[in-house]
Amino acid sequence: MVRDATIGDGAAIGALYNATVRTTTVAWTEELESLETRRAWLEEQLAAGNPVLVAELGDRVIGFASYDDFRDSTKWPGYRFTVEHSIHVQAEHQGQRVGSELLGALISRARSAGKHTMIGAIDSENAGSIRFHARHGFVEVARLSEVGFKFGRWLDLVLMECILE
């Protein structure tokens, strides 16, 4: 089941995010996120009217998805119709349509909010995520070489976009 997140989901969302930090290049940080930091982010997202969705199996949160401005639209209002999304699914539930359900619901919300373009920023080594996004209508539009650094090496970023109309 996919539903809107509540503040009470902060710990589960933070745990899903933190599960990627120490062992993958999904998140380009080496610092685990505190519960307070994740709850503050969740409060900011909800206050801004940006969706945060969770996928539940039974009573457990097994995935989440959200979007935010692609660039600061208060400073650069020309970007106000473009959003960048994030999606995380617990490793043991990947490949079981959880991500597809979350992304589909997120795209629907973006369309309803009048958004025109959704961007995915993906580590170039994450071939699974690149394939996932391509299956859902995203097209690779750029590869930025050596713009990130983690685990003692430079990382390349793939930008994928989906025109929502």
C-alpha positions as CSV (number, residue, x, y, z in Angstrom):
1,M,0.0,0.0,0.0
2,V,1.3,3.5,-0.9
3,R,0.1,6.4,1.3
4,D,1.2,9.8,2.4
5,A,3.9,9.9,5.0
6,T,3.3,11.3,8.5
7,I,5.8,12.7,11.0
8,G,5.6,9.3,12.7
9,D,7.2,7.7,9.6
10,G,10.4,9.8,10.1
11,A,12.3,6.9,11.8
12,A,11.4,4.4,9.2
13,I,12.3,6.8,6.3
14,G,15.5,7.7,8.0
15,A,16.4,4.0,8.4
16,L,15.8,3.3,4.7
17,Y,18.0,6.2,3.7
18,N,20.7,5.4,6.2
19,A,20.8,1.8,5.0
20,T,22.4,3.1,1.8
21,V,24.9,5.4,3.3
22,R,27.7,3.2,4.5
23,T,27.8,0.6,1.7
24,T,26.5,2.2,-1.5
25,T,26.9,5.3,-3.6
26,V,23.1,5.9,-3.7
27,A,23.5,8.8,-1.3
28,W,26.6,10.9,-1.7
29,T,27.4,11.3,1.9
30,E,29.3,9.2,4.5
31,E,27.4,10.6,7.4
32,L,24.3,8.8,8.8
33,E,21.3,11.0,9.3
34,S,19.8,11.6,12.7
35,L,16.2,11.1,13.5
36,E,15.9,14.8,14.2
37,T,17.3,15.7,10.8
38,R,15.0,13.3,9.0
39,R,11.9,14.6,10.9
40,A,12.9,18.2,10.2
41,W,13.2,17.3,6.5
42,L,9.8,15.6,6.6
43,E,8.2,18.6,8.3
44,E,9.7,21.0,5.7
45,Q,8.5,18.8,2.8
46,L,5.0,18.7,4.2
47,A,4.9,22.4,5.0
48,A,6.0,23.2,1.4
49,G,3.3,20.9,0.0
50,N,5.8,18.5,-1.5
51,P,4.6,14.9,-1.3
52,V,6.4,12.3,0.7
53,L,5.0,8.8,0.1
54,V,5.6,5.6,1.8
55,A,5.0,2.0,0.8
56,E,3.8,-0.3,3.5
57,L,3.8,-4.1,3.8
58,G,1.7,-5.0,6.8
59,D,2.6,-2.4,9.4
60,R,6.2,-1.9,8.1
61,V,7.4,1.0,5.9
62,I,9.5,-0.7,3.1
63,G,10.0,2.3,0.8
64,F,9.6,6.0,0.3
65,A,9.5,8.6,-2.4
66,S,9.5,12.3,-2.5
67,Y,10.2,15.3,-4.7
68,D,11.4,18.8,-4.2
69,D,12.4,21.8,-6.4
70,F,15.0,20.9,-9.0
71,R,16.6,24.2,-8.2
72,D,15.6,26.9,-5.8
73,S,12.5,28.3,-7.5
74,T,12.3,31.3,-5.2
75,K,15.6,32.4,-6.6
76,W,15.2,30.9,-10.1
77,P,11.4,31.0,-10.7
78,G,11.8,29.6,-14.2
79,Y,12.4,26.2,-12.6
80,R,9.2,26.1,-10.7
81,F,7.6,23.5,-12.9
82,T,10.6,21.1,-12.6
83,V,11.1,18.7,-9.6
84,E,13.9,16.3,-8.6
85,H,12.7,13.1,-7.0
86,S,14.2,10.6,-4.6
87,I,13.1,7.0,-4.2
88,H,14.3,4.3,-1.8
89,V,13.1,0.8,-1.4
90,Q,14.4,-1.7,1.2
91,A,16.9,-4.0,-0.5
92,E,14.9,-7.2,0.0
93,H,11.8,-5.7,-1.6
94,Q,13.5,-4.3,-4.7
95,G,12.3,-5.9,-8.0
96,Q,8.8,-6.5,-6.5
97,R,7.0,-3.5,-8.0
98,V,7.3,-1.4,-4.8
99,G,9.4,1.2,-6.5
100,S,7.1,1.2,-9.5
101,E,4.1,1.8,-7.3
102,L,5.9,4.6,-5.4
103,L,7.1,6.3,-8.6
104,G,3.8,6.0,-10.3
105,A,2.0,7.7,-7.4
106,L,4.7,10.4,-7.2
107,I,4.4,11.2,-10.9
108,S,0.6,11.4,-10.5
109,R,1.1,13.9,-7.7
110,A,3.5,15.9,-9.7
111,R,1.1,16.1,-12.6
112,S,-1.7,17.1,-10.3
113,A,0.5,19.9,-8.9
114,G,1.1,21.3,-12.4
115,K,4.7,20.1,-12.6
116,H,6.1,19.6,-16.1
117,T,9.3,17.7,-15.7
118,M,10.7,15.3,-13.2
119,I,14.5,14.8,-12.8
120,G,16.3,11.8,-11.4
121,A,20.0,12.2,-10.4
122,I,21.6,8.8,-10.3
123,D,25.1,7.6,-9.6
124,S,26.4,6.2,-12.9
125,E,27.4,2.9,-11.3
126,N,23.7,2.3,-10.2
127,A,22.8,0.5,-13.4
128,G,19.7,-1.0,-11.7
129,S,18.3,2.5,-11.0
130,I,19.1,3.7,-14.5
131,R,17.2,0.7,-16.0
132,F,14.3,1.2,-13.6
133,H,13.9,4.9,-14.5
134,A,14.2,4.1,-18.3
135,R,11.3,1.5,-17.9
136,H,9.2,4.3,-16.4
137,G,9.7,6.8,-19.2
138,F,12.8,8.6,-18.0
139,V,15.5,9.4,-20.6
140,E,19.1,10.0,-19.9
141,V,19.9,13.6,-20.8
142,A,23.4,14.1,-19.2
143,R,26.4,12.5,-17.6
144,L,28.4,14.7,-15.4
145,S,32.0,13.3,-14.8
146,E,33.6,13.3,-11.4
147,V,31.1,15.7,-9.7
148,G,30.9,13.6,-6.5
149,F,33.3,12.0,-4.2
150,K,32.8,9.0,-1.8
151,F,34.7,6.0,-0.7
152,G,38.0,7.7,-1.8
153,R,37.0,7.9,-5.5
154,W,35.3,10.3,-7.9
155,L,31.7,9.6,-8.9
156,D,29.8,10.4,-12.1
157,L,26.2,11.6,-12.1
158,V,23.6,10.6,-14.6
159,L,20.6,13.0,-15.0
160,M,17.4,11.4,-16.3
161,E,14.2,13.3,-17.1
162,C,10.6,12.5,-17.6
163,I,8.3,15.0,-19.3
164,L,5.1,14.6,-17.3
165,E,2.5,16.0,-19.8
